[in-house]
């Protein structure tokens, strides 16, 4: 059933981005987040993360992609300038590309994070992955749960498009999103279920906390969830985008998905059942191969080029993108991705041409700041022609 473009006001949305702080010479992680935050003097849009080499930003609540883009550019520049004064670089990468991770000594000294480390000590050594979280406003928890069910088959193409973590410990991991298998080790890092109502969803969250799989509702890491803090659906599947335009693409598609699923719910269209095994198989294929490779069609289980699965996603949300005025921006960035410019591909090109960890992280930092006009962006030194991901 093809629904007409929605006529309602655009849903609000916002983006949270997590970044790696890196040493500009060795390329390894820099435990500098406390100093960066001190230099930012209480800036509310920038907060600490689980480990001291991570830092998180949050945009305002927006209705348009242009507003969102401006927030993302401003926040990346703000953090990068503070990081420069702290002697480190800001990298938009789903995993730290170089060096050994600090484990327990790297945990941020806040009670919640210390308690989390004590609860899950075996997971700390590989922790520190960085994601892009897109929040989309919803009318009610009941409709939010319906959205989560409808999102299940589309999480894999979002992951494929947003894959940006092919490197770890100075080597290619073989995954376009090396973050995905690491993050999925957490007990609640799973796809959302097809919950029948909001009460069942809440009971599932309570059960996870009661079992000890999470400390509280904030620690339930479903790939898409009802935010425990805001009246939003929070889509958490993608790696942090290498560039702001990557993040804008993810936000545009995420909102269009939520709008489309809500329109279906209002029109009485039933959720198309997708088996858990196919959802998981599609996610694994997307994380392994990214957008250029093959994926598992979550509706049929067939192996298909991921670009065709992405085409299906675009066709599904096209009316919502048109109604919001987002279609041109989304298609423009999809064309960049299809031309071989995914985050994972750009990181691999940088890695092949860099010659040293310092040159690589300088190029990655330059890509992270592409489009900004900050002193940090002007100081960033990309690698030689033909290898820069910001070209």
Order of alpha helices (4+ residues) and beta strands (2+ residues): beta-alpha-beta-beta-alpha-beta-alpha-beta-alpha-alpha-beta-beta-alpha-alpha-beta-beta-alpha-alpha-beta-beta-alpha-alpha-alpha-alpha-alpha
